[in-house]
Amino acid sequence: MTTQKHLFELIRDAEDLYGSIWPQKIGRILAVIAGEISVSGEDEHGVYQNTAEDTRLWLLDEAKKAEQFWGYSEKPPTD
């Protein structure tokens, strides 16, 4: 049975961020990102009206801004 890695582990592994402080730093970064995700409000049932696609597009847009000096590519590099 395969277990799915946690998001911080996927980031750590993809970017070679090994070291004792990286899991905590990645966790804090993810908390900041989660706090910045905008929602378009709630419907009558209290359900937020943004979608995973909205969040994905926002994150990709933010990644493009952050990587503007390094030549952004939406597809992660393959080894």
C-alpha positions in Angstrom: 0.0 0.0 0.0 1.4 3.4 -1.0 1.0 6.3 1.3 0.6 9.8 -0.1 3.2 12.3 1.0 2.3 15.5 2.9 2.5 18.7 0.9 5.6 19.9 2.8 7.4 16.7 2.0 6.6 17.0 -1.7 7.9 20.6 -1.7 11.0 19.6 0.3 11.8 16.7 -2.0 11.1 18.6 -5.3 13.3 21.5 -4.3 16.1 19.6 -2.4 15.3 21.4 0.8 16.7 18.9 3.3 17.6 20.1 6.7 16.1 20.2 10.2 14.3 23.5 9.9 12.7 23.1 6.4 9.6 21.2 7.5 8.7 23.9 10.0 9.5 26.7 7.5 7.5 25.0 4.8 4.6 24.6 7.2 4.7 28.3 8.1 4.8 29.2 4.4 1.8 27.0 3.7 -0.1 28.6 6.6 0.6 32.1 5.1 -0.6 31.0 1.7 -3.8 29.5 3.1 -4.5 32.7 4.9 -4.2 34.6 1.6 -6.5 32.5 -0.5 -9.5 34.7 -1.3 -13.0 33.3 -1.3 -15.9 34.9 -3.1 -18.3 34.5 -0.2 -20.7 31.9 1.0 -23.9 30.6 -0.4 -27.1 30.1 1.6 -25.6 26.8 3.0 -22.4 28.4 4.2 -20.3 26.9 1.3 -17.5 29.0 -0.1 -17.9 29.9 -3.7 -14.4 29.6 -5.0 -13.1 26.4 -6.6 -9.9 24.4 -6.5 -9.3 25.8 -10.0 -9.5 29.4 -8.7 -7.0 28.6 -6.0 -4.7 26.7 -8.5 -4.7 29.7 -10.9 -4.0 32.1 -8.1 -1.1 30.0 -6.8 0.4 29.7 -10.4 0.0 33.5 -10.8 1.9 34.1 -7.6 4.6 31.6 -8.6 5.0 33.5 -11.9 5.5 36.7 -10.0 8.0 35.2 -7.6 10.0 33.5 -10.4 10.0 36.4 -12.9 13.8 36.8 -12.7 14.5 33.1 -13.2 12.3 32.3 -16.2 9.1 30.8 -15.0 7.8 27.5 -16.3 4.4 26.1 -15.3 5.7 22.6 -15.7 8.1 21.4 -13.0 11.5 20.3 -14.2 12.0 16.6 -14.7 15.2 14.8 -13.8 
